[in-house]
Amino acid sequence: MNAEALEGRLLFAIPKKGRLYEKCIELLSGADIQFRRSNRLDVCVVLNHNIALVFLPAADIPSFVGKGDVDLGITGHDVILEAQMEGLVTEVAKLGFGKCSLQVQVPEASSIKTVDDLAGKRVVSSFKHLSKEYFDKIDTRLQLTDGGKTKIGYVGGSVEAACALGLADGIESGDTMRASGLHAIATLLTTEAVLIKSTTPTRPHVAPLIDKVARRIAGVIAATKYVVCQYNISRDKLAAAIAITPGRRAPTISALEEYNWVGVSVMIEKRQSASIMDELVHAGAEDVLVFNLNNCRV
């Protein structure tokens, strides 16, 4: 694909592989962003919008967005911090997937119980900048200087092997380390996938399309969190039912053909739907129904 085919299009960076990739494909489908990616090419045009998708390693996306090489991107909040791009990108929305914790972990059998015990020793991490920033503060508090400071090493993969081989006293990584006989002694941060745009955009003509894509993605995310609840109830019991289901703004109430009865339609949180249905029945509601949402604008 040549540069002319991308001229004027919004450039949207997507992680090219892994769990984030699969979730992003689902998100794009829900937002009706249609494309065909031929032969695993790293650039493809969207069929129904003036957009081109650019498939990049998640670690590269903050830099591409921050420098204005692409207009939008999806990556991890932790990746933005590690790339030191938080001043150059704006987080438009949290996406609710790719959640994990960046933790300090040591072998279960180790005598190291706190991060203070680990200070001055060897730590390996895939997040070298965040690790150094974290342990620099600890070293300063403990007044460790020069050769006595914590030594941070970079390992791109198989981080747990560094402890097993005696190459490090502690590591910084996520939940997958538990299976390797490691346990957490501190948590640096929790993170998830985010939609980002450049803080200083270089192509202002795509701003309206950025807003449209952001609204669509927000709608898909909201649809995973909410369901529509409908029920019938007599007017004398309506106040109690509304207290259970106040809705995002207010419930929709419609008179029924039967005297003194109304139908209620309202959005409720999906995770609480079962308990809300029980409460409504207890309050006198009948014909309580719950419907999933495919998309919404809220």
C-alpha positions as CSV (number, residue, x, y, z in Angstrom):
1,M,0.0,0.0,0.0
2,N,1.4,3.4,-1.0
3,A,1.2,6.7,0.8
4,E,-1.4,8.1,-1.6
5,A,-3.9,5.5,-0.5
6,L,-3.5,6.8,3.1
7,E,-3.8,10.5,2.2
8,G,-6.3,12.3,4.3
9,R,-7.3,9.2,6.3
10,L,-7.3,9.0,10.1
11,L,-4.5,6.7,11.1
12,F,-5.5,4.4,13.9
13,A,-2.8,2.3,15.6
14,I,-3.8,-1.2,16.8
15,P,-1.6,-3.7,18.7
16,K,-0.5,-6.2,16.0
17,K,-0.7,-9.4,18.1
18,G,-1.4,-10.9,21.5
19,R,-4.4,-10.5,23.8
20,L,-4.8,-6.8,23.2
21,Y,-5.1,-7.5,19.5
22,E,-8.0,-9.9,19.9
23,K,-9.9,-7.5,22.2
24,C,-9.3,-4.6,19.8
25,I,-10.7,-6.5,16.9
26,E,-13.9,-7.2,18.9
27,L,-14.0,-3.5,19.8
28,L,-13.7,-2.4,16.2
29,S,-16.4,-4.8,15.1
30,G,-18.7,-3.4,17.8
31,A,-18.0,0.1,16.6
32,D,-18.8,-0.9,13.0
33,I,-15.3,-0.2,11.8
34,Q,-15.1,-2.7,8.9
35,F,-11.8,-3.8,7.3
36,R,-10.0,-6.7,5.7
37,R,-6.4,-7.3,6.6
38,S,-4.8,-9.2,3.8
39,N,-1.8,-11.5,4.3
40,R,-1.1,-10.1,7.8
41,L,-0.2,-6.7,6.3
42,D,0.5,-4.0,8.9
43,V,-1.6,-1.3,7.2
44,C,-5.1,-1.6,5.8
45,V,-7.9,0.8,4.9
46,V,-11.3,0.7,6.6
47,L,-14.1,0.0,4.2
48,N,-16.8,2.3,5.6
49,H,-14.9,5.2,7.1
50,N,-12.0,7.4,6.0
51,I,-9.7,5.5,8.3
52,A,-6.5,3.4,7.9
53,L,-5.5,0.9,10.6
54,V,-1.8,0.6,11.4
55,F,-0.8,-2.6,13.2
56,L,2.2,-2.0,15.5
57,P,3.8,-3.5,18.6
58,A,1.9,-2.1,21.6
59,A,5.2,-0.7,23.0
60,D,5.6,1.5,19.9
61,I,2.1,2.9,19.8
62,P,2.6,5.7,22.5
63,S,5.6,7.1,20.5
64,F,3.8,7.0,17.2
65,V,0.7,8.8,18.6
66,G,2.7,11.2,20.7
67,K,4.8,12.3,17.8
68,G,1.8,12.7,15.5
69,D,2.8,9.9,13.2
70,V,-0.7,8.4,13.8
71,D,-3.8,10.0,15.1
72,L,-5.3,7.5,17.5
73,G,-4.0,4.4,19.2
74,I,-4.8,1.6,21.6
75,T,-2.2,0.5,24.1
76,G,-1.6,-0.1,27.8
77,H,-1.5,2.7,30.4
78,D,1.7,1.1,31.7
79,V,3.3,1.1,28.3
80,I,2.7,4.9,28.0
81,L,4.4,5.5,31.4
82,E,7.3,3.2,30.4
83,A,7.8,5.1,27.1
84,Q,7.7,8.4,29.1
85,M,5.1,9.7,26.7
86,E,2.4,10.7,29.2
87,G,3.0,14.4,28.4
88,L,2.6,13.9,24.6
89,V,-0.5,11.7,24.6
90,T,-4.0,12.2,26.0
91,E,-5.9,9.2,27.3
92,V,-9.4,9.5,25.7
93,A,-11.0,6.5,27.3
94,K,-10.2,3.5,29.5
95,L,-11.3,0.4,27.6
96,G,-12.0,-2.1,30.4
97,F,-9.7,-4.9,29.1
98,G,-6.0,-5.8,29.3
99,K,-6.2,-5.2,33.1
100,C,-3.1,-6.3,35.1
101,S,-0.8,-5.2,37.9
102,L,2.9,-4.3,37.8
103,Q,4.3,-5.9,40.9
104,V,7.6,-6.5,42.6
105,Q,7.9,-10.2,43.1
106,V,10.4,-12.5,44.7
107,P,10.8,-16.3,45.1
108,E,8.5,-17.8,47.7
109,A,11.5,-19.2,49.6
110,S,13.4,-15.9,49.6
111,S,14.2,-14.1,52.8
112,I,13.2,-10.9,51.1
113,K,9.8,-9.8,52.6
114,T,9.6,-6.1,51.7
115,V,10.9,-3.8,49.0
116,D,13.2,-2.3,51.6
117,D,14.8,-5.7,51.9
118,L,15.3,-5.8,48.1
119,A,16.8,-2.3,47.9
120,G,20.5,-2.4,46.9
121,K,20.1,-5.9,45.3
122,R,19.4,-7.0,41.7
123,V,16.0,-6.5,40.0
124,V,15.1,-7.4,36.4
125,S,12.1,-6.1,34.6
126,S,10.5,-5.6,31.2
127,F,9.7,-2.1,32.5
128,K,13.1,-0.8,33.2
129,H,12.2,2.9,33.4
130,L,9.3,2.4,35.8
131,S,11.4,0.1,37.9
132,K,14.3,2.5,38.1
133,E,12.0,5.4,39.0
134,Y,10.4,3.3,41.8
135,F,13.6,2.0,43.3
136,D,15.4,5.3,43.0
137,K,12.9,6.7,45.5
138,I,13.4,3.8,47.8
139,D,17.2,4.1,47.5
140,T,17.0,7.8,48.3
141,R,14.8,7.2,51.3
142,L,17.2,4.5,52.6
143,Q,20.2,6.8,51.7
144,L,21.8,4.2,49.4
145,T,24.3,5.8,47.0
146,D,26.6,4.8,44.1
147,G,27.5,1.1,44.2
148,G,25.0,0.4,47.0
149,K,22.0,1.4,44.9
150,T,19.5,-1.1,43.5
151,K,20.7,-2.5,40.2
152,I,18.0,-2.6,37.5
153,G,18.4,-5.0,34.5
154,Y,16.2,-5.3,31.5
155,V,14.8,-8.7,30.4
156,G,12.3,-8.7,27.5
157,G,10.9,-12.2,28.1
158,S,11.1,-15.1,30.4
159,V,11.5,-12.8,33.3
160,E,10.9,-15.5,35.9
161,A,14.0,-17.4,34.6
162,A,16.3,-14.7,35.9
163,C,15.3,-15.5,39.5
164,A,15.5,-19.3,38.9
165,L,19.0,-19.0,37.4
166,G,20.1,-16.7,40.3
167,L,20.6,-13.7,38.0
168,A,18.3,-11.5,40.0
169,D,17.0,-11.3,43.6
170,G,13.6,-9.8,42.5
171,I,11.6,-9.0,39.4
172,E,8.9,-6.7,38.4
173,S,6.1,-8.3,36.4
174,G,2.4,-9.3,36.5
175,D,0.2,-12.1,37.6
176,T,1.7,-14.8,35.4
177,M,4.7,-15.1,37.7
178,R,2.7,-17.0,40.4
179,A,3.1,-20.2,38.5
180,S,6.8,-19.9,38.7
181,G,7.0,-19.9,42.5
182,L,7.1,-16.1,42.9
183,H,4.9,-13.9,45.1
184,A,4.3,-10.2,45.2
185,I,5.7,-7.9,47.9
186,A,4.5,-4.6,46.4
187,T,2.4,-3.3,43.6
188,L,3.7,-0.3,41.5
189,L,0.5,0.3,39.6
190,T,-2.6,-1.2,38.1
191,T,-3.2,-0.8,34.4
192,E,-5.5,-1.5,31.5
193,A,-5.9,-0.8,27.8
194,V,-6.6,2.8,26.9
195,L,-7.6,4.8,23.7
196,I,-5.1,7.6,23.2
197,K,-4.6,10.6,20.9
198,S,-1.8,13.1,20.5
199,T,-1.9,16.0,22.9
200,T,-0.7,18.3,20.1
201,P,-2.3,16.8,16.9
202,T,-0.5,17.5,13.6
203,R,-3.6,16.8,11.4
204,P,-6.5,18.8,12.7
205,H,-8.8,17.9,9.8
206,V,-9.3,14.5,11.3
207,A,-10.5,15.8,14.7
208,P,-14.2,15.3,13.9
209,L,-13.5,11.7,12.9
210,I,-11.5,11.1,16.1
211,D,-14.5,12.3,18.1
212,K,-16.8,10.0,16.2
213,V,-14.6,7.0,16.7
214,A,-14.2,7.8,20.4
215,R,-18.0,8.1,20.8
216,R,-18.5,4.7,19.1
217,I,-15.9,3.0,21.2
218,A,-17.3,4.5,24.4
219,G,-20.7,3.2,23.3
220,V,-19.4,-0.3,22.9
221,I,-17.7,-0.2,26.3
222,A,-20.8,1.1,28.0
223,A,-22.9,-1.6,26.4
224,T,-20.7,-4.2,28.1
225,K,-21.4,-2.6,31.5
226,Y,-25.2,-2.0,31.2
227,V,-28.3,-3.9,30.4
228,V,-31.9,-2.7,29.9
229,C,-34.4,-3.8,32.6
230,Q,-38.1,-3.7,31.9
231,Y,-40.9,-4.6,34.3
232,N,-44.6,-3.9,35.2
233,I,-45.7,-2.6,38.6
234,S,-48.7,-1.0,40.2
235,R,-48.5,2.8,40.8
236,D,-48.8,2.5,44.5
237,K,-45.5,0.5,44.5
238,L,-43.7,2.5,41.8
239,A,-41.7,4.8,44.2
240,A,-40.1,1.8,45.9
241,A,-39.2,0.2,42.5
242,I,-37.7,3.5,41.2
243,A,-35.5,3.6,44.3
244,I,-34.1,0.3,43.2
245,T,-33.8,1.3,39.5
246,P,-33.2,5.1,39.3
247,G,-31.5,4.7,35.9
248,R,-28.7,6.8,34.5
249,R,-30.9,9.9,34.3
250,A,-34.5,8.7,35.0
251,P,-36.6,5.6,34.2
252,T,-39.0,5.6,31.3
253,I,-42.5,5.0,32.6
254,S,-45.5,4.2,30.4
255,A,-49.1,3.6,31.4
256,L,-50.5,0.2,30.8
257,E,-54.1,-0.7,29.6
258,E,-54.8,-2.2,33.0
259,Y,-55.9,0.5,35.6
260,N,-53.2,1.7,38.0
261,W,-50.4,-0.2,36.3
262,V,-47.3,1.1,34.5
263,G,-44.4,-0.4,32.6
264,V,-40.9,0.7,33.4
265,S,-37.8,0.6,31.2
266,V,-34.4,1.5,32.7
267,M,-30.7,0.9,32.3
268,I,-29.0,-1.0,35.1
269,E,-25.4,-2.2,35.7
270,K,-25.0,-5.7,34.3
271,R,-23.0,-7.0,37.2
272,Q,-25.9,-6.1,39.6
273,S,-28.7,-7.3,37.4
274,A,-29.5,-10.5,39.2
275,S,-29.8,-8.9,42.6
276,I,-31.8,-5.9,41.2
277,M,-34.3,-8.4,39.7
278,D,-34.7,-10.1,43.0
279,E,-35.3,-6.7,44.7
280,L,-37.8,-5.7,42.1
281,V,-39.8,-8.9,42.6
282,H,-39.7,-8.3,46.4
283,A,-41.0,-4.8,45.8
284,G,-44.0,-6.1,43.8
285,A,-42.8,-5.9,40.2
286,E,-44.0,-8.4,37.7
287,D,-42.8,-9.6,34.3
288,V,-39.2,-8.5,35.0
289,L,-37.1,-8.8,31.9
290,V,-33.4,-8.0,31.2
291,F,-32.0,-7.3,27.7
292,N,-28.3,-7.1,26.6
293,L,-27.1,-4.1,24.7
294,N,-25.0,-4.4,21.5
295,N,-24.1,-0.7,21.5
296,C,-25.3,2.6,22.9
297,R,-24.6,6.3,23.4
298,V,-24.7,7.4,27.0
